[in-house]
Amino acid sequence: MKPVYLAPLLALSSILILAGCGGSSSNSSATAETYLQFYNGAANSGNTSLKAGDIAIGTAVYGDVSALVAIKPDSYSLELTDVVTAEDLLTEDMALAEGKKTLFILTQQEDQLDYLSLSFTRDDGLENQFKLHLANLSAENPQLDVYMSAENKGFADAELLDALAFQEISSISAAKDIGKFNLYLTAAGTTTPLFVANSVNFAYANHYVLIVRDKHGPIAEQLSVDVVLNSSTVTAYDHADAQAQFRLYNSLAQPVNVEIDNQQLTTLAPSGFSNYLPLNKGDYSLSLRTADDQLLLNSALLSLVAGDSKAVLVYANEQQQVEALSIAEADAPQLKAHDISVANLAADFDKLHFYFVRQNETISNARYSVKNLAFKKQQSLNLPKDYYAISLVHVAENGSTTLLDKTASMMLEPGKHYMLLAEQDDAAPSGYKLKLVH
């Protein structure tokens, strides 16, 4: 294991080398000779902004990275701020040297925000080779061994790159020829991979930072490996053999028997949401039958990749034929904001409007909304933590507006994955209702 030197707040600085391919500065100039990039590895943070003095570097949510920005070499006060609340999260003074690239990584230990800093020389003239830096931000797996093999080889032929403790950065000194490789993670000292990423593409003569982090979706104890280069896009790799799952919501007025590949799994009451049903990755046929074995839905395709969590919404179309809408569920932490899937299951309306109204707003000036959502369509909305009253509105062709339903003001529960549905309901005053499910 390479030695790691920790300054206050876990700052780490190692002097290494990076070639200038695979992304560029978003703010370069002839006099700017140091480079700064921000990665958000703190699950309990929201959308976070980094500034160096008065210079805006960029924003990132959990598992994301800012663009690479070129600035004048100097000592800076680096300030992290929550974009929504403007709350100051962390401040640290740091010297940024000429010719260096610094990756500033926001981390956390339990509920305490922290950071790591990786710094290296930007341009070393690598030709057809790349170098690696590794970081372990997984609280669930605080001791990991990292292996790599050629793309056409397996774990038996893999090379041990390094062993990583929680919040440790390691740098692999030996350069490797560019190409595709398989990546493996094991618990420290073991030889059974708990994570496999196939065909990781190291296409540039450059330095790559591989960051291991926990995923925070509906499936527990999953990992992601984020590959950071010089652009504002992270390439995220999930475990190739991870478990998948789905759950089903019954918007019909009758109970249904749920079958996968002609094998009955469960029975679901009207307006009922099933538990998550685990499946291996693959393609499946989904069928629904009534209690007296009448076929309602015949072999709808359900496709699940490794690590997928999907919600399947069952509804009746204009001709009262049963259909299914599949929605991929977000794997981001639902703490500072919620990724809500909004779906229109009301067959009588081709378009509906959904308004999320805060306490100082009305429908006319609500900042967050989903408008013109067509029947049997869904749209995702990122909703910052706050109190909201939700309104369902229909606008007729002549311009008349009808408030079909509204909820009381509420705050969504942290950590839960929500969906908002518009449904027909003969018992409701308007004949339609909003249903918030999780």
Steps between C-alpha positions, in 0.01 A plus 500: 500500500629847416551736796233768541560828680191661653487871575212651705157393370661212318669711232725292283746634246722286283714627215445294188463556128204551263489543123246739349254278308146388565346834602603862534469805719173691489671830585852492360714802418858568403596598855311224687740222587337297775190283464222418744214248486238404758353153570208455742541179700278594797164326493344733756575812295275648237598679182827661611698792360877551526662843482870587512497849645259686272536251215213255446642155425172315454229291664450129553249270664599172667705286261551785252791725406539859383684612190875557522571872546832677438587782743804702602744316733455640849373420849120487510221464749297207361135532599229236464139621507160331470348633177137494621538636853822705452625335820879504546612138525879505520788743455869418462804706401714332236798593285453408132834475327594578143462212257300286742151351482315467831193281546312620809279219635219570745458204739319418821553289813161421646330845488820706499615649169868470418724505195790338319728679257701339221758714317734410215691654209266554209719428196767232487487396134362146547484316169251213458505440875290600800542519876255429782397656830261309728274627779271308735196699623292192590393501864339159441832354380774681694775253405527404133753336269500625141591267211519550124529258208514530124155512339532144367621358834322409823559555868749212517733705279434834670772717651460635853531877461472602864313465829286798600370608837195723540567854371845406373649608167764286334700566185629227272846605386542264203339616175288256297429483128167659408216256435213318672534318831286314753490641850440293817442593864533251785480530877851548638706182486236294318491367145126500428394808301211693650505743207586448133507765226566365154667685212593819680636716221821693564512665159722802565866551583405661827453452875172344617352525847288194597271575794317219682178616668181359646181513296187622677219354293222263606738203482726496806877452518586573139820666379587725211842581355513852358767578242604866505705664228499865390141547386186572704368151428564206733501151350337280766541122502262271691563143611457279191325225702294714737150393600207677331144549623161644415177593675152537354222752563141399416297798376210274394172468686551128555766276655753337268722193510855587386694249289862509384582256219163332569582439866276676751689727738241691700143631517446874511191685621361816329718805573755259647879516470685169521820443692817497296531173310864394439607374158828436324587730212324399180180526294171375642136473398254667737140378499196589711188293567179555690404294804299268269801456265395739224804640316529878534857561378685249288881479506599865526879534475686577824873557445735530797872567487728427796416728792171617349208593721180562306142587584232361266170690494195307380206704365208490253510694173214681325358168377530348850782276385773437757847641436821537701743791538852420623698766690867475599549609861782739588799372698597842641463581872155641570616723786539863393275454196262240356495360147124461456353312205172663392259291288165572331278191530171687440382383159245784461768767478766518232691762702512588869699750706657422839602791725718473811403813692713625788359700789576840343372401153181434304451294185563812291856548628600153619864438413468120478249338266443239232284638221325348200563143612326273252297195596713191576817710507732575791755769579755530778533809717774584750329665796714672766416435863209728600128502578276459195130486425447310175226601254365313198367730228334453161483779241234453233538607138285808566738603777280412797698362793386226740664413830448124506669430833746642751685378807573662831843658547754230584870423510618180335673252728879485450633180347174387337445466126170661397270491200208736436207361301189657348218244497128472439303467824121487485484574873689829468299824452660567158520132405880514513766495769869542573674205660845531652659158550837373620 
